[in-house]
């Protein structure tokens, strides 16, 4: 309760001390410029670097909204005089919110971290940081991502987890036979196979297959 009151106290003071609303300020133009820069580099990262490689439309939706909301949140908080009590109150509120989703892949998590990071930088850049310096930060992230995606890591290995019932083939000496059986069933040209948890009671095993999506004869419709 004390933490909640410390969060509300600055808002009550601001409401009591302000008799009129400010409809327009000089920060409005700063908001537009920074928002334009943020959306530009988010689009380069999400639409032109991430999406052509993965074809994940669901993450397109998530990345754009998270990046934009993060930008507005940080920019709005930057305009306020946030003390320790209010900061703790904000963390308490956001701590209640949790995403109950499946485990996110490491590559998608990396893009999510980049998008949040760029949005925070674009929103919280102080007046001492020029537009050219902000541009260098954004361009550096985009350029490094482009190099890793298109020059150094030309082949993008994708993985799937399969509940495999033929546990008679999971032994090392029958690896090639198991790999051929999985390729016949999935229609994929498999690069390697890892064997996970084995359930001898139900005669099944969790198998993770790895393949290069760019080399397949057809697009991976499960990723769309």
N, C-alpha and C positions, 0 to 999 in steps of 0.2 A: 504494500500500500504506500509506503514511504517513497519507493522508487517511482511509482505511478504519479504521486503528487509532485515529485521533483520534475517530472516530465511536463506536467500540466502548468506548473507555476510560471515558466517563461511565456507560455501562450496567454495566460490570464493577464500578465503584466502588459504584454503587447496589445491586447484587446482594450485594456483600460486606458493606456497611454495614447492610443491612436483614435482620434475622433473622425477622421476621414480616410477613405481608401485612396491609394495611389494608383491611378489608372495607367500611367505611362512613366517610364524612367529611362535614363541613358543606358541601362543594362539591357534594354530590349534589343538594341542592335547587336550587342555582344552575344546575346542568346541566339539570335538568328545566324550570325557568322559561325559560331561554334557548333550550332546544330547542323548547319550545312556541311561543315568539315566532317563532323561525326558521321552523318548519313552517307557522305561520299565514300569515306574509307570503310565503313561498315559494308556498303554495297560491293566494294572491290573485294573485300575479304569473303563475304558470305556468298554473293551471287556469281562472282567471276573466278574465285579460287576454290572455295569449298564445294559449291553445288555441282559444277561440272564433273568433279571426281567421285562424288558420292550419290548424287541424285536423291538426296533426302529432303523432301519438301516439308516434312514435319519440323525438322531442325531449322529450316529457313524461317518459318513462322516464329519459332522460339527465339532464335538469335536476334532477329530484328527487334522484337518486342523487348527482350531483356536489355539489349544495348540501348534502346531509346529510353526506356524507363530508368535505367541506371544513370543515363546522362541527365535527364530532367531532375531526378532525385538529388544527385550530387550538385547540380547547378543551383537548385532551389535551396539546399542546405548551406551552400557557400554564401548566399545572400543574407543568411540569418546569423545572429550572434549566439552560437551554440555553446552552452557551458557543459560542465561534466555531467550534471544531473540530466539534462535533456539528451545528451549523447547516450548515456546509459539507458534512458527510457526508450530511445529509438531501437537500440540493440535488443531490449526486452520485447518490444513489439514484433520486430522482424524474426526474433527467435521462435515465436509462436508458429510462423508460417513454415511449412515444410513441403517439399515436392515428393510425393509418394509415387515414384516412377520406377521403371526397371533400371538396372545398372547401365550407366552411360558408357559408351566406348571411350578409350583414352584419347583418340583423335578428336572426337566430338567435345570431350571435356577440355582439351587444349584450345580448340576454337572458342569455346564458351569463355575460357579464362582470358583469351586475347580480346574478345569483344567487350567484356566487362572492363578490362584494363584500359583499352583505348577510350571507352566512353567516360571513364573516371578522369583520365588525363585531359580529354577535351573539355570536360565540364569544370574541373578544378584548376585549370591553368591560370596562374595569377597574372596580374597586369605586367609584372616584370618579365614574363615569358612571352616573347613576340610570336606573331602568327607564323613566321618562318621556322621558329624553333619547334612549335607545335607540329608544323607540317613535316619537319625532319623526323620527329618521333613516329608519326603515323606512317610516313613513307618507309622508314626503316623496318617497321613491323611487317608492312605489306610486301616489301621487297624480299625480306628474309623468308616469308611464307611462300612467295612465288618461287624462289630458288629451291627451297626444300620440296615443294610440290611438283615442280616441272623439270628441274635439272638434276638434282641429287637423288631424288627418290622417284624415278620414273615409273617404277612398278609399285602399285598400291595393293598390298596384301590384305585381303578380306577374310574374315573367319566366320564360321557357323558352328553351332553346337547341335549335335545330333544324338538322339537316344537310339543307340544301335543294339539290335537284338541278337546279332550273330557273334556271340562272345567266343565262339570257337575260332574266330579269325583274329582275335586281338593279341595273339602271341607274336613275339618278334619275328619268328621264322615264317609267319604267314602275313607279314606286313604288306607285301606287294599284292597278295590276293585280296586282302581287305581294302586296300586303296583302289584296286580295280573294281571291286564290288560297289564301293561308295561312288566312284565316278560314273558307273553305269546307272545307279539309282538317281543321283542328283543331276546328271548331265553336265557336271563341271569338270574342268581339268584341274585336279587337285595338286597342290604343290607339296604339302606335307600333312601329316595327321598326328594329333596328340590324343592319348587315351587318358580319360579322367576317372571318375568314380565308377567302380564296377559293382553291380548288384547281382550276386550269384543266386539270390533267392528268386528273382524274376528273370534271370538270364538276360540282363541288359547292361549296357555300359554307355556312359556319356563320352562321346567322342567329339573333338573339336577339329574341324577341317580348315585348312588354309589354302586360299587360291588367289590368283591375280585376276581381279575383276576386269581389267582392261584387255585381258587375253581371251576372255570367254566369247563364245560364238553369239551369245545373246545377252541382253542386259539383265541384271539381277533384279527381278521384279519385286522381291521381298524387301528391297531397300528403298522402295518408292512409297 
